[in-house]
Amino acid sequence: MPVVSFEHVDVIFGPNPTVAVDMLDQGKNRDDIFAKTENLVAVHDATIDVQEGEICVLMGLSGSGKSSLIRCVNGLNKITRGHLNIRHKDTLIDLATCDWSTLHNLRTERISMVFQQFALMPWRTVRDNVALGLELSGVPKNKRHQIVEEKLALVRLDNWADKFPRELSGGMQQRVGLARALATDADILLMDEPFSALDPLIREHLQDELIQLQKDLKKTIIFVSHDLDEALKLGNLIAIMEGGKIVQIGSPEDIVSNPVNEYVAQFVASMNPLKVLSCASLMRPVETLENDDRKTNSKIIDPKNQTICTLDDQGRLQKVTHSGNDISMISFKEDLDLKTLPKGTIVTADADTPMRAAVEINFVVGLPLPVIDRIGKLIGVVGNKEIFSTILGKTNKKKSMV
């Protein structure tokens, strides 16, 4: 069951949203509606389900509606039509119809937001800025102090607690904003282009910190970005918006591998596939591999017919031979030091192994990667052919759009 569920949400700013809704139903576009009524259709027919612990990234060009949509989640923008359900204490609350008291409770208990421009109060210290939400919620001073110290340590600002915002770098100020949002212990975290004003090095560092924090905190995060690299790095789910509408929703691999239209294709054209794709999208499926005529339950996994995988009756990988000799198998792990592998070793990978790792393994080991599932069944192979086909396919897509 989703934690946040947008159902056909429209957000319209202007003097008479009802007229704009009628025009939308008649098939009029946002430019015609604005020209005739001065109503701006910021979001139209947005439908997304965000699951618990997921990072959903809303992305698109300026004016696409992503910030307008995220601000519905904490009631900063009013929903003109549709429903936005928040799961809270095993009940669903519809932000399109809930009263002020319910919205206030959601803001103080369930939802927190990190803004692009930090929104720090210059007359308050770092500690007091982080404590602001707790003060407004009436948390006792001793408890506030304990929580603030924990969150400052979490974002590595505990030694800066008594400084003022003007004494901090931009990246540090943004971490104060993040600590303030985390201090309320809200399960839903809204982040509206929080890193866009920072220089590239600080931005990348904070992205890495957010990924690390998410592994521990497992928040449900809705993140707005106009940067595809950032979206693909952070997001489990990506929704690309154009002209107020969501034009594609999917995993990073879905977005990069199968753009639904030219607008999305232009976004992904400059994307390095090494950063996104995994063995699941690279591999040649086991069903397409040739059998070795000399043995039963065996698959040839290289073009020269030198590397052969022997399987049991359930398709589980038993051994690998190369040029007629048995070779050692080792499973890929993130901390695997390829340089220390004995000569004549083959590395197996699971479907989620990143393409970057597959390329490095293929280069260092000089053999294809057998791809296996969680019970050891061979499900595919990644070799030079699969890697080059993916890279060249991506290059051809870029050229075709020029």
C-alpha positions in Angstrom: 0.0 0.0 0.0 1.5 3.4 -1.0 2.5 5.9 1.6 1.8 8.8 -0.8 -0.7 8.4 -3.6 -1.5 11.1 -6.2 -4.7 10.4 -8.0 -5.5 12.5 -11.1 -4.3 15.7 -9.4 -4.9 19.1 -11.0 -3.3 22.2 -9.5 -4.6 25.5 -11.1 -3.6 29.0 -10.0 -5.8 31.9 -11.0 -9.1 33.8 -10.5 -11.4 31.0 -11.6 -10.0 27.5 -11.5 -13.4 25.9 -12.2 -13.5 27.5 -15.7 -10.0 26.1 -16.3 -11.1 22.6 -15.3 -14.0 22.8 -17.7 -11.6 23.8 -20.5 -9.2 21.0 -19.6 -12.1 18.5 -20.0 -12.8 20.0 -23.4 -9.2 19.2 -24.5 -7.8 22.8 -24.3 -4.1 23.1 -23.5 -2.6 25.2 -20.7 -1.5 28.0 -23.1 -5.0 28.5 -24.4 -6.5 28.4 -20.9 -4.1 31.0 -19.6 -4.6 33.3 -22.6 -8.4 33.2 -22.3 -8.8 33.0 -18.5 -5.5 34.0 -16.8 -5.6 30.7 -15.0 -2.3 28.8 -14.9 -2.6 25.0 -15.1 0.5 24.1 -13.0 -0.3 20.3 -12.8 -2.8 18.3 -14.8 -3.9 14.7 -14.2 -0.9 13.6 -12.1 -1.0 10.0 -10.8 1.8 8.5 -8.8 2.1 5.9 -6.0 5.2 6.3 -3.7 5.9 3.3 -1.6 7.4 3.2 1.9 11.2 3.8 1.9 11.3 4.8 -1.7 13.0 7.9 -3.2 10.7 9.3 -5.9 12.3 12.0 -8.0 10.1 14.5 -9.9 12.0 16.0 -12.7 11.5 18.2 -15.7 12.4 21.5 -17.2 11.5 24.8 -15.5 7.8 25.3 -15.5 7.0 21.6 -15.9 5.0 21.4 -12.6 7.4 19.4 -10.4 7.6 22.0 -7.6 3.9 22.7 -7.8 3.2 19.0 -7.3 5.5 18.4 -4.4 4.1 21.3 -2.5 0.7 19.7 -2.5 2.0 17.0 -0.2 2.3 19.3 2.8 -0.6 21.6 1.8 1.4 24.5 0.5 -0.4 24.3 -2.8 -4.2 23.6 -2.9 -5.4 20.7 -5.0 -8.0 21.9 -7.5 -9.2 18.5 -8.5 -8.2 14.9 -7.7 -7.0 13.2 -4.5 -3.7 13.0 -2.7 -3.8 10.3 0.0 -1.3 10.1 2.8 -1.1 6.9 4.9 -0.9 8.0 8.5 -1.4 5.7 11.5 -3.0 3.0 9.3 -5.6 5.5 7.9 -5.7 7.4 4.6 -5.9 11.2 4.7 -6.9 13.0 1.6 -5.1 16.4 1.4 -7.7 17.6 -1.1 -10.4 17.5 1.5 -8.9 17.3 5.0 -9.4 20.1 7.5 -6.8 22.5 8.9 -6.3 20.5 12.1 -5.5 17.3 10.3 -3.1 19.1 7.9 -1.4 20.7 10.9 -0.9 17.3 12.5 0.5 15.9 9.3 3.0 18.7 9.0 4.2 18.3 12.6 4.2 14.5 12.8 4.4 13.0 9.4 5.8 15.3 6.8 8.9 17.5 6.7 10.5 19.6 3.9 13.9 20.7 2.8 13.9 23.9 0.7 16.2 24.9 -2.1 17.2 28.2 -0.5 17.9 26.7 3.0 15.3 29.0 4.7 17.6 29.4 7.8 16.9 32.1 10.3 20.1 34.2 10.4 19.7 35.3 14.0 19.5 31.8 15.3 22.4 29.5 15.8 22.7 26.2 14.0 21.4 24.4 17.0 18.4 26.7 17.3 17.6 26.5 13.6 17.5 22.7 13.8 15.3 22.9 16.9 12.8 25.2 15.3 10.2 22.5 14.3 10.5 20.8 17.7 9.9 24.1 19.5 6.8 24.8 17.4 5.5 21.3 18.2 6.0 21.9 22.0 8.8 19.4 22.6 10.3 20.0 26.0 13.7 21.7 26.1 15.8 18.7 27.4 14.2 16.4 24.8 14.8 19.0 22.1 18.5 19.3 23.0 19.0 15.5 22.8 17.3 15.2 19.4 19.1 18.2 17.9 22.5 16.9 19.0 21.7 13.5 17.4 20.7 15.0 14.1 23.7 17.4 14.0 26.0 14.5 14.6 24.2 12.6 11.8 24.9 15.3 9.2 28.4 15.9 10.8 27.8 19.4 12.1 28.0 18.7 15.8 31.1 20.9 16.1 29.3 23.8 14.5 26.2 23.9 16.7 26.9 27.4 18.2 27.8 29.0 14.8 25.4 31.2 12.9 24.3 30.5 9.3 26.6 33.3 7.9 29.6 31.5 9.3 28.8 28.3 7.3 29.5 27.4 3.7 26.5 26.7 1.3 26.9 23.0 1.7 26.9 23.2 5.5 23.8 25.4 5.5 22.0 22.9 3.4 23.0 20.2 5.9 21.5 22.4 8.7 18.2 22.4 6.7 18.4 18.6 6.3 19.0 18.2 10.0 16.1 20.4 10.8 13.8 18.3 8.6 15.1 15.1 10.2 14.7 16.4 13.7 10.9 16.1 13.6 11.4 12.4 12.8 8.9 12.7 10.0 8.5 9.6 7.9 7.9 11.6 4.7 10.6 13.9 3.5 10.0 16.5 0.8 13.1 17.9 -0.9 12.5 20.7 -3.5 15.8 21.0 -5.5 17.8 21.2 -2.3 21.2 20.9 -3.9 20.7 23.0 -7.1 22.3 26.2 -5.7 25.5 24.4 -4.6 28.7 24.0 -6.6 29.2 20.5 -8.2 31.6 19.0 -5.7 29.5 19.9 -2.7 26.3 18.8 -4.5 27.8 15.4 -5.3 29.0 15.1 -1.7 25.5 15.8 -0.3 23.9 13.4 -2.7 26.3 10.7 -1.4 25.4 11.7 2.2 21.7 11.5 1.4 22.1 8.0 -0.1 24.0 6.9 3.0 21.5 8.4 5.4 18.6 6.8 3.5 20.2 3.3 4.1 19.9 3.9 7.8 16.8 6.0 8.1 14.6 4.5 5.3 12.5 7.6 4.9 9.9 8.0 2.1 11.4 10.8 0.1 9.9 12.9 -2.7 12.7 14.8 -4.4 12.5 17.5 -7.0 15.3 17.9 -9.5 15.9 19.2 -13.0 19.2 17.3 -13.3 19.0 13.8 -14.8 22.3 12.6 -13.3 21.0 13.5 -9.8 17.6 11.9 -10.4 19.1 8.7 -11.7 21.7 8.6 -8.8 19.1 9.1 -6.1 15.8 7.8 -7.3 14.2 4.4 -7.1 11.3 5.8 -9.0 11.4 8.7 -11.5 8.5 10.7 -12.8 9.3 13.0 -15.7 7.0 16.0 -16.2 6.3 18.2 -19.1 3.8 21.1 -19.3 2.2 20.1 -16.0 1.8 16.5 -17.0 3.7 13.3 -16.0 4.9 11.9 -19.3 6.8 8.8 -18.0 7.1 7.0 -14.7 9.6 4.2 -14.1 12.9 3.0 -12.6 16.1 4.7 -13.7 16.8 1.7 -16.0 13.3 2.1 -17.5 13.7 5.8 -18.2 17.2 5.4 -19.8 16.4 2.2 -21.8 12.9 3.0 -23.0 12.1 6.7 -23.2 8.5 7.1 -24.3 8.9 10.2 -26.4 11.3 12.7 -27.8 11.1 14.9 -24.7 12.3 12.1 -22.5 14.8 10.9 -25.0 16.4 14.3 -25.0 16.8 14.1 -21.2 18.6 10.8 -21.4 20.6 11.4 -24.5 23.7 12.6 -22.6 23.4 10.1 -19.8 26.3 7.7 -19.3 24.7 4.2 -19.2 27.5 3.1 -16.8 25.8 5.1 -14.1 22.4 3.5 -14.4 22.2 0.2 -16.2 22.7 -3.1 -14.5 23.4 -6.7 -15.6 19.6 -7.3 -15.8 19.3 -4.9 -18.7 22.7 -5.8 -20.3 22.7 -9.6 -20.2 21.9 -12.0 -23.0 19.2 -14.3 -21.5 20.1 -17.9 -20.8 17.4 -19.0 -23.3 19.4 -17.6 -26.1 22.7 -19.2 -25.2 23.8 -22.2 -27.3 24.2 -25.6 -25.7 27.5 -27.4 -25.8 27.0 -30.5 -27.9 29.6 -32.4 -25.9 27.7 -32.1 -22.6 24.2 -32.1 -21.3 23.0 -29.1 -19.3 25.7 -26.8 -20.5 25.8 -23.4 -22.0 28.4 -21.6 -24.1 28.9 -18.1 -22.9 31.6 -16.6 -25.2 31.8 -16.1 -29.0 34.8 -18.3 -29.3 33.1 -21.3 -27.7 35.8 -21.6 -25.1 33.9 -20.8 -21.9 31.2 -23.3 -20.9 28.9 -23.3 -17.9 27.7 -26.6 -16.6 24.3 -26.6 -14.9 22.3 -29.0 -12.8 18.8 -30.2 -13.6 17.3 -27.1 -12.0 19.6 -24.8 -14.0 21.9 -23.9 -11.2 25.5 -23.1 -12.1 27.8 -26.0 -11.0 31.1 -25.2 -12.7 32.8 -23.2 -15.5 35.4 -24.5 -17.9 37.6 -22.5 -20.2 39.5 -24.1 -23.0 38.7 -27.5 -21.4 40.0 -26.6 -18.0 37.9 -26.1 -14.8 38.3 -22.5 -13.5 37.5 -21.0 -10.1 34.3 -19.1 -9.5 33.9 -16.1 -7.2 30.8 -14.0 -6.6 31.0 -10.2 -7.2 30.8 -8.0 -4.1 31.3 -4.2 -4.0 34.6 -4.6 -2.0 36.0 -7.2 -4.4 39.6 -6.4 -5.4 39.9 -7.6 -8.9 43.7 -7.2 -8.9 44.1 -9.9 -6.3 42.1 -12.5 -8.2 44.1 -15.6 -9.1 44.6 -16.2 -12.8 41.9 -18.3 -14.4 39.1 -17.1 -12.1 35.6 -16.2 -13.4 33.4 -13.7 -11.6 29.6 -14.4 -11.3 27.2 -11.5 -10.8 23.6 -11.0 -9.8 21.1 -9.1 -11.9 21.5 -5.9 -9.9 25.3 -5.7 -10.4 26.0 -2.3 -12.0 27.1 -2.0 -15.6 30.2 -0.1 -14.4 31.3 -3.1 -12.4 30.5 -5.5 -15.3 32.7 -3.5 -17.6 35.6 -3.4 -15.1 35.3 -7.2 -14.4 35.2 -8.0 -18.1 38.3 -5.9 -18.8 40.4 -7.2 -15.8 39.3 -10.9 -15.9 39.0 -11.1 -19.7 36.0 -13.5 -19.4 32.2 -13.0 -19.6 30.1 -12.7 -16.4 27.7 -15.5 -15.8 24.6 -13.8 -14.2 22.8 -15.9 -11.6 19.7 -15.4 -9.5 19.5 -15.7 -5.7 19.4 -19.6 -5.8 22.3 -19.9 -8.2 20.4 -20.4 -11.4 22.1 -19.1 -14.5 19.8 -16.5 -16.0 22.2 -14.8 -18.5 25.6 -13.6 -19.5 27.4 -10.3 -19.9 30.4 -10.2 -22.2 32.1 -7.8 -24.6 29.2 -8.2 -27.1 26.5 -7.2 -24.6 28.6 -4.3 -23.2 29.5 -2.8 -26.6 26.0 -3.3 -28.0 24.6 -1.3 -25.1 27.2 1.5 -25.4 26.9 1.7 -29.2 23.1 1.6 -29.0 23.2 4.5 -26.7 25.6 6.4 -29.0 23.4 5.8 -32.0 20.3 7.1 -30.1 22.3 10.3 -29.4 23.3 10.7 -33.1 19.7 10.1 -34.3 18.4 13.1 -32.4 21.0 15.6 -33.8 
